[in-house]
């Protein structure tokens, strides 16, 4: 059995790439090409086949990989398009379960890979900022959802992306956004990194982690060699930081590959940005939309206190806590997340149809320990 010192050293090395907006104990290989490739038959993991693929140019010229799913048959007039935004070091396949169900329910769905993630292009590292992510989301909307109502849903860094858009484009949000889903995320304001080693060591992770990752990324073959001898450690780390309960082997292996394949330079660039995040002043701008704040009770990266801070600033929001769940909620509890998103969309549609709004306080719900199935 490894000594306590050995375990702590391993945890600290993994923690160098773990942030509150991340998807697990994060580190990655050096590389500049796309992280994810489709299966040979064009499908995604878990058997999902995207409707069509678009390439959208961001404001700095970075090419964003966008997928659009259209429901079969005609949809009811006025139904919103649902835009799903993924988190740090993962990709749009995180939403496979939700987009399948949303399309079956008759909604148009848009997903995309954030810059320097998945199949999107590698933009300049100086543009790996939350502000730029907000601009990227606007570029996606302008290209594939230029008009009509929308529902925005973000997981982890994806939620921060939505809040950044709201901060930059309050008129757009007020006019077009019917509902917002903020899943396992934070508005910042108090330092995000929480990797379980206490405030002092967590702070060292933020200060030293980016430099360590840049040095590793500059050494050809070093990170690949470390990965080859540490696959079990990768899955252990993803289990610990990504899931509240035991995940199945397929899910652990898949997300280990996605997370640990994110370019090291990308992680190093985003890590300080995420720790210094503060988009709290954007939250009052969501007041006209229906808002869902959804989190897991065992989330170590964006613990429940981060969700509670958002709810304090958006008092009419619905706050749902999923007992026993961790950070990767869309995959760990897909049924719960999907049902809550469908209810959110329906509330958004109904709210605009009503002439007035209630001034009731936030609704807080506990989904019950047995609700939802592991991905």
KEKEBA-432270 format. One record per residue (C-alpha): residue in three letters; z, x, y. Coordinates in steps of 0.02 Angstrom, whole numbers. Example, Ala and Ser with C-alpha at 12.3 -4.5 7.8 and 13.67 -1.06 7.14 Angstrom:
BEGIN
+-----+--------+--------+--------+
:  aa :     c3 :     c1 :     c2 :
+-----+--------+--------+--------+
: ALA :    390 :    615 :   -225 :
: SER :    357 :    684 :    -53 :
+-----+--------+--------+--------+
***
This chain:
BEGIN
+-----+--------+--------+--------+
:  aa :     c3 :     c1 :     c2 :
+-----+--------+--------+--------+
: UNK :      0 :      0 :      0 :
: UNK :    -44 :     66 :    173 :
: UNK :     97 :    119 :    285 :
: UNK :    145 :     18 :    439 :
: UNK :     75 :    157 :    549 :
: UNK :    -92 :    151 :    458 :
: UNK :   -103 :    -38 :    475 :
: UNK :    -61 :    -27 :    660 :
: UNK :   -194 :    106 :    688 :
: UNK :   -324 :     -1 :    601 :
: UNK :   -275 :   -153 :    702 :
: UNK :   -283 :    -54 :    864 :
: UNK :   -456 :     14 :    825 :
: UNK :   -518 :   -160 :    788 :
: UNK :   -425 :   -227 :    938 :
: UNK :   -526 :   -111 :   1050 :
: UNK :   -667 :   -235 :   1031 :
: UNK :   -566 :   -396 :   1024 :
: UNK :   -547 :   -505 :   1178 :
: UNK :   -483 :   -678 :   1209 :
: UNK :   -660 :   -742 :   1225 :
: UNK :   -721 :   -651 :   1072 :
: UNK :   -750 :   -714 :    899 :
: UNK :   -639 :   -597 :    801 :
: UNK :   -593 :   -415 :    787 :
: UNK :   -752 :   -356 :    868 :
: UNK :   -851 :   -197 :    852 :
: UNK :  -1032 :   -164 :    821 :
: UNK :  -1174 :    -47 :    778 :
: UNK :  -1275 :     44 :    908 :
: UNK :  -1444 :    -38 :    935 :
: UNK :  -1560 :   -118 :   1060 :
: UNK :  -1658 :   -243 :    955 :
: UNK :  -1615 :   -424 :    912 :
: UNK :  -1454 :   -449 :    814 :
: UNK :  -1508 :   -600 :    711 :
: UNK :  -1666 :   -632 :    614 :
: UNK :  -1716 :   -798 :    537 :
: UNK :  -1729 :   -822 :    350 :
: UNK :  -1904 :   -790 :    280 :
: UNK :  -1939 :   -977 :    277 :
: UNK :  -1890 :   -994 :    459 :
: UNK :  -1725 :  -1082 :    427 :
: UNK :  -1554 :  -1036 :    490 :
: UNK :  -1398 :  -1009 :    386 :
: UNK :  -1331 :  -1168 :    307 :
: UNK :  -1507 :  -1238 :    292 :
: UNK :  -1538 :  -1285 :    472 :
: UNK :  -1718 :  -1277 :    533 :
: UNK :  -1742 :  -1271 :    723 :
: UNK :  -1865 :  -1393 :    802 :
: UNK :  -1958 :  -1272 :    914 :
: UNK :  -1927 :  -1103 :    994 :
: UNK :  -1949 :  -1063 :   1179 :
: UNK :  -1939 :   -902 :   1277 :
: UNK :  -1855 :   -922 :   1447 :
: UNK :  -1854 :   -788 :   1581 :
: UNK :  -1686 :   -757 :   1662 :
: UNK :  -1676 :   -713 :   1847 :
: UNK :  -1680 :   -527 :   1807 :
: UNK :  -1827 :   -542 :   1687 :
: UNK :  -1726 :   -539 :   1526 :
: UNK :  -1805 :   -650 :   1393 :
: UNK :  -1686 :   -781 :   1323 :
: UNK :  -1715 :   -853 :   1150 :
: UNK :  -1701 :  -1043 :   1162 :
: UNK :  -1713 :  -1175 :   1025 :
: UNK :  -1747 :  -1360 :   1058 :
: UNK :  -1715 :  -1498 :    931 :
: UNK :  -1793 :  -1668 :    960 :
: UNK :  -1732 :  -1822 :    865 :
: UNK :  -1859 :  -1913 :    760 :
: UNK :  -1930 :  -2072 :    837 :
: UNK :  -1896 :  -2132 :   1012 :
: UNK :  -1728 :  -2106 :   1096 :
: UNK :  -1643 :  -2230 :   1211 :
: UNK :  -1687 :  -2206 :   1392 :
: UNK :  -1556 :  -2113 :   1491 :
: UNK :  -1477 :  -2024 :   1344 :
: UNK :  -1421 :  -1849 :   1395 :
: UNK :  -1483 :  -1687 :   1323 :
: UNK :  -1341 :  -1589 :   1243 :
: UNK :  -1340 :  -1402 :   1282 :
: UNK :  -1234 :  -1293 :   1168 :
: UNK :  -1181 :  -1119 :   1227 :
: UNK :  -1108 :   -991 :   1106 :
: UNK :   -973 :   -859 :   1129 :
: UNK :   -955 :   -671 :   1139 :
: UNK :  -1029 :   -566 :    996 :
: UNK :  -1091 :   -719 :    901 :
: UNK :  -1251 :   -820 :    922 :
: UNK :  -1325 :   -995 :    924 :
: UNK :  -1307 :  -1017 :    736 :
: UNK :  -1123 :  -1052 :    772 :
: UNK :  -1178 :  -1230 :    814 :
: UNK :  -1278 :  -1266 :    654 :
: UNK :  -1166 :  -1410 :    598 :
: UNK :  -1151 :  -1491 :    768 :
: UNK :  -1334 :  -1487 :    815 :
: UNK :  -1387 :  -1562 :    649 :
: UNK :  -1272 :  -1712 :    674 :
: UNK :  -1314 :  -1733 :    859 :
: UNK :  -1500 :  -1741 :    819 :
: UNK :  -1469 :  -1867 :    681 :
: UNK :  -1375 :  -1973 :    808 :
: UNK :  -1528 :  -1974 :    920 :
: UNK :  -1487 :  -1839 :   1047 :
: UNK :  -1601 :  -1701 :   1107 :
: UNK :  -1512 :  -1533 :   1082 :
: UNK :  -1540 :  -1364 :   1165 :
: UNK :  -1461 :  -1203 :   1104 :
: UNK :  -1494 :  -1024 :   1156 :
: UNK :  -1437 :   -846 :   1124 :
: UNK :  -1344 :   -770 :   1270 :
: UNK :  -1417 :   -611 :   1343 :
: UNK :  -1392 :   -455 :   1235 :
: UNK :  -1346 :   -569 :   1088 :
: UNK :  -1442 :   -639 :    941 :
: UNK :  -1630 :   -646 :    969 :
: UNK :  -1621 :   -638 :   1159 :
: UNK :  -1676 :   -483 :   1253 :
: UNK :  -1567 :   -337 :   1300 :
: UNK :  -1543 :   -349 :   1488 :
: UNK :  -1474 :   -211 :   1596 :
: UNK :  -1291 :   -180 :   1558 :
: UNK :  -1247 :   -201 :   1742 :
: UNK :  -1301 :   -383 :   1721 :
: UNK :  -1180 :   -417 :   1578 :
: UNK :  -1070 :   -523 :   1690 :
: UNK :  -1003 :   -699 :   1685 :
: UNK :  -1093 :   -734 :   1849 :
: UNK :  -1259 :   -686 :   1771 :
: UNK :  -1222 :   -793 :   1618 :
: UNK :  -1202 :   -941 :   1735 :
: UNK :  -1371 :   -901 :   1812 :
: UNK :  -1446 :   -886 :   1637 :
: UNK :  -1386 :  -1061 :   1595 :
: UNK :  -1467 :  -1127 :   1752 :
: UNK :  -1630 :  -1040 :   1702 :
: UNK :  -1624 :  -1125 :   1532 :
: UNK :  -1594 :  -1295 :   1613 :
: UNK :  -1737 :  -1271 :   1735 :
: UNK :  -1856 :  -1221 :   1596 :
: UNK :  -1818 :  -1345 :   1457 :
: UNK :  -1709 :  -1480 :   1537 :
: UNK :  -1782 :  -1490 :   1713 :
: UNK :  -1726 :  -1669 :   1742 :
: UNK :  -1615 :  -1805 :   1673 :
: UNK :  -1432 :  -1809 :   1622 :
: UNK :  -1355 :  -1667 :   1522 :
: UNK :  -1197 :  -1632 :   1424 :
: UNK :  -1139 :  -1450 :   1424 :
: UNK :  -1034 :  -1383 :   1281 :
: UNK :   -973 :  -1204 :   1272 :
: UNK :   -873 :  -1106 :   1144 :
: UNK :   -767 :   -960 :   1205 :
: UNK :   -878 :   -857 :   1323 :
: UNK :   -997 :  -1006 :   1320 :
: UNK :   -863 :  -1111 :   1404 :
: UNK :   -842 :   -976 :   1535 :
: UNK :  -1031 :   -981 :   1560 :
: UNK :  -1022 :  -1167 :   1599 :
: UNK :   -877 :  -1143 :   1719 :
: UNK :   -976 :  -1004 :   1805 :
: UNK :  -1124 :  -1122 :   1827 :
: UNK :  -1007 :  -1254 :   1900 :
: UNK :   -939 :  -1123 :   2020 :
: UNK :  -1114 :  -1074 :   2078 :
: UNK :  -1202 :  -1242 :   2071 :
: UNK :  -1078 :  -1382 :   2109 :
: UNK :  -1215 :  -1501 :   2167 :
: UNK :  -1312 :  -1481 :   2005 :
: UNK :  -1156 :  -1517 :   1903 :
: UNK :  -1110 :  -1668 :   2007 :
: UNK :  -1284 :  -1743 :   2000 :
: UNK :  -1336 :  -1711 :   1820 :
: UNK :  -1190 :  -1664 :   1708 :
: UNK :  -1116 :  -1815 :   1621 :
: UNK :   -989 :  -1724 :   1513 :
: UNK :   -922 :  -1549 :   1479 :
: UNK :   -847 :  -1483 :   1317 :
: UNK :   -740 :  -1327 :   1330 :
: UNK :   -702 :  -1262 :   1155 :
: UNK :   -582 :  -1117 :   1122 :
: UNK :   -603 :  -1047 :   1296 :
: UNK :   -512 :   -995 :   1454 :
: UNK :   -535 :  -1004 :   1641 :
: UNK :   -447 :   -836 :   1659 :
: UNK :   -336 :   -786 :   1801 :
: UNK :   -205 :   -694 :   1700 :
: UNK :   -293 :   -565 :   1591 :
: UNK :   -374 :   -625 :   1432 :
: UNK :   -344 :   -495 :   1299 :
: UNK :   -219 :   -548 :   1168 :
: UNK :   -237 :   -459 :   1002 :
: UNK :    -61 :   -478 :    937 :
: UNK :     12 :   -307 :    981 :
: UNK :    109 :   -356 :   1136 :
: UNK :     66 :   -343 :   1322 :
: UNK :     73 :   -152 :   1332 :
: UNK :    -44 :   -114 :   1187 :
: UNK :   -157 :   -260 :   1229 :
: UNK :   -178 :   -186 :   1403 :
: UNK :   -223 :    -17 :   1329 :
: UNK :   -357 :   -101 :   1223 :
: UNK :   -441 :   -165 :   1381 :
: UNK :   -430 :      0 :   1474 :
: UNK :   -477 :    116 :   1330 :
: UNK :   -585 :      2 :   1224 :
: UNK :   -745 :      6 :   1330 :
: UNK :   -745 :    196 :   1340 :
: UNK :   -717 :    212 :   1154 :
: UNK :   -858 :     92 :   1116 :
: UNK :   -978 :    183 :   1232 :
: UNK :   -939 :    349 :   1148 :
: UNK :   -965 :    275 :    975 :
: UNK :  -1126 :    193 :   1031 :
: UNK :  -1195 :    359 :   1090 :
: UNK :  -1171 :    442 :    920 :
: UNK :  -1318 :    408 :    807 :
: UNK :  -1263 :    356 :    634 :
: UNK :  -1076 :    365 :    666 :
: UNK :  -1044 :    179 :    679 :
: UNK :  -1160 :    138 :    536 :
: UNK :  -1064 :    258 :    425 :
: UNK :   -898 :    182 :    476 :
: UNK :   -967 :      9 :    436 :
: UNK :  -1024 :     59 :    263 :
: UNK :   -849 :    112 :    213 :
: UNK :   -761 :    -29 :    303 :
: UNK :   -842 :   -192 :    251 :
: UNK :   -681 :   -261 :    179 :
: UNK :   -589 :   -216 :    339 :
: UNK :   -722 :   -308 :    440 :
: UNK :   -699 :   -469 :    342 :
: UNK :   -510 :   -452 :    350 :
: UNK :   -519 :   -434 :    539 :
: UNK :   -636 :   -583 :    560 :
: UNK :   -521 :   -688 :    451 :
: UNK :   -369 :   -639 :    552 :
: UNK :   -440 :   -663 :    725 :
: UNK :   -574 :   -794 :    693 :
: UNK :   -494 :   -919 :    575 :
: UNK :   -326 :  -1004 :    563 :
: UNK :   -344 :  -1044 :    378 :
: UNK :   -435 :   -955 :    237 :
: UNK :   -624 :   -957 :    265 :
: UNK :   -747 :   -956 :    121 :
: UNK :   -833 :   -793 :     76 :
: UNK :  -1005 :   -847 :    137 :
: UNK :   -940 :   -889 :    311 :
: UNK :   -836 :   -729 :    323 :
: UNK :   -981 :   -619 :    268 :
: UNK :  -1104 :   -703 :    385 :
: UNK :   -995 :   -691 :    540 :
: UNK :   -943 :   -514 :    497 :
: UNK :  -1127 :   -465 :    500 :
: UNK :  -1161 :   -557 :    663 :
: UNK :  -1006 :   -496 :    754 :
: UNK :  -1015 :   -316 :    695 :
: UNK :  -1201 :   -306 :    733 :
: UNK :  -1180 :   -337 :    919 :
: UNK :  -1233 :   -179 :   1013 :
: UNK :  -1083 :    -74 :   1060 :
: UNK :  -1148 :    -53 :   1236 :
: UNK :  -1149 :   -243 :   1257 :
: UNK :   -968 :   -257 :   1202 :
: UNK :   -916 :   -115 :   1317 :
: UNK :  -1003 :   -198 :   1464 :
: UNK :   -932 :   -372 :   1439 :
: UNK :   -754 :   -325 :   1389 :
: UNK :   -685 :   -288 :   1563 :
: UNK :   -781 :   -437 :   1634 :
: UNK :   -696 :   -555 :   1515 :
: UNK :   -524 :   -483 :   1545 :
: UNK :   -544 :   -497 :   1734 :
: UNK :   -617 :   -673 :   1726 :
: UNK :   -557 :   -803 :   1850 :
: UNK :   -662 :   -961 :   1865 :
: UNK :   -516 :  -1079 :   1895 :
: UNK :   -583 :  -1136 :   2062 :
: UNK :   -734 :  -1209 :   1972 :
: UNK :   -630 :  -1332 :   1872 :
: UNK :   -601 :  -1464 :   2009 :
: UNK :   -790 :  -1475 :   2020 :
: UNK :   -793 :  -1550 :   1846 :
: UNK :   -692 :  -1700 :   1903 :
: UNK :   -841 :  -1819 :   1905 :
: UNK :   -887 :  -1776 :   1725 :
: UNK :   -798 :  -1821 :   1565 :
: UNK :   -712 :  -1664 :   1503 :
: UNK :   -652 :  -1617 :   1329 :
: UNK :   -538 :  -1467 :   1305 :
: UNK :   -530 :  -1422 :   1121 :
: UNK :   -433 :  -1281 :   1040 :
: UNK :   -348 :  -1224 :    881 :
: UNK :   -161 :  -1209 :    866 :
: UNK :   -178 :  -1038 :    782 :
: UNK :   -309 :   -966 :    900 :
: UNK :   -251 :   -788 :    935 :
: UNK :   -390 :   -748 :   1059 :
: UNK :   -382 :   -899 :   1174 :
: UNK :   -213 :   -973 :   1124 :
: UNK :   -163 :  -1152 :   1169 :
: UNK :    -88 :  -1096 :   1335 :
: UNK :   -265 :  -1060 :   1398 :
: UNK :   -321 :  -1237 :   1357 :
: UNK :   -165 :  -1308 :   1439 :
: UNK :   -203 :  -1212 :   1598 :
: UNK :   -376 :  -1291 :   1605 :
: UNK :   -304 :  -1465 :   1577 :
: UNK :   -182 :  -1439 :   1720 :
: UNK :   -331 :  -1416 :   1836 :
: UNK :   -437 :  -1556 :   1760 :
: UNK :   -305 :  -1693 :   1741 :
: UNK :   -423 :  -1827 :   1676 :
: UNK :   -483 :  -1719 :   1533 :
: UNK :   -455 :  -1757 :   1349 :
: UNK :   -356 :  -1618 :   1268 :
: UNK :   -370 :  -1601 :   1080 :
: UNK :   -268 :  -1475 :    979 :
: UNK :   -326 :  -1442 :    800 :
: UNK :   -174 :  -1394 :    693 :
: UNK :   -194 :  -1236 :    589 :
: UNK :   -364 :  -1191 :    661 :
: UNK :   -415 :  -1025 :    739 :
: UNK :   -544 :   -968 :    865 :
: UNK :   -707 :  -1006 :    773 :
: UNK :   -679 :  -1193 :    779 :
: UNK :   -862 :  -1250 :    765 :
: UNK :   -873 :  -1165 :    595 :
: UNK :   -694 :  -1181 :    533 :
: UNK :   -675 :  -1366 :    572 :
: UNK :   -854 :  -1428 :    595 :
: UNK :   -814 :  -1610 :    561 :
: UNK :   -677 :  -1616 :    692 :
: UNK :   -781 :  -1528 :    824 :
: UNK :   -933 :  -1636 :    788 :
: UNK :   -839 :  -1800 :    798 :
: UNK :   -753 :  -1748 :    959 :
: UNK :   -919 :  -1697 :   1038 :
: UNK :  -1001 :  -1862 :    990 :
: UNK :   -855 :  -1955 :   1068 :
: UNK :   -869 :  -1846 :   1223 :
: UNK :  -1055 :  -1883 :   1243 :
: UNK :  -1022 :  -2069 :   1223 :
: UNK :   -884 :  -2063 :   1354 :
: UNK :  -1002 :  -1974 :   1473 :
: UNK :  -1136 :  -2106 :   1451 :
: UNK :  -1012 :  -2250 :   1468 :
: UNK :   -927 :  -2176 :   1621 :
: UNK :  -1088 :  -2173 :   1721 :
: UNK :  -1123 :  -2352 :   1671 :
: UNK :   -958 :  -2409 :   1743 :
: UNK :   -937 :  -2442 :   1927 :
: UNK :   -766 :  -2362 :   1940 :
: UNK :   -659 :  -2231 :   1858 :
: UNK :   -479 :  -2234 :   1802 :
: UNK :   -355 :  -2116 :   1881 :
: UNK :   -257 :  -2099 :   1720 :
: UNK :   -184 :  -1932 :   1672 :
: UNK :   -244 :  -1816 :   1535 :
: UNK :   -247 :  -1883 :   1359 :
: UNK :   -174 :  -1761 :   1234 :
: UNK :   -212 :  -1782 :   1050 :
: UNK :   -166 :  -1692 :    891 :
: UNK :   -300 :  -1714 :    759 :
: UNK :   -182 :  -1704 :    612 :
: UNK :   -165 :  -1560 :    491 :
: UNK :   -281 :  -1631 :    361 :
: UNK :   -429 :  -1676 :    471 :
: UNK :   -591 :  -1578 :    457 :
: UNK :   -664 :  -1466 :    325 :
: UNK :   -686 :  -1279 :    324 :
: UNK :   -862 :  -1219 :    353 :
+-----+--------+--------+--------+
***
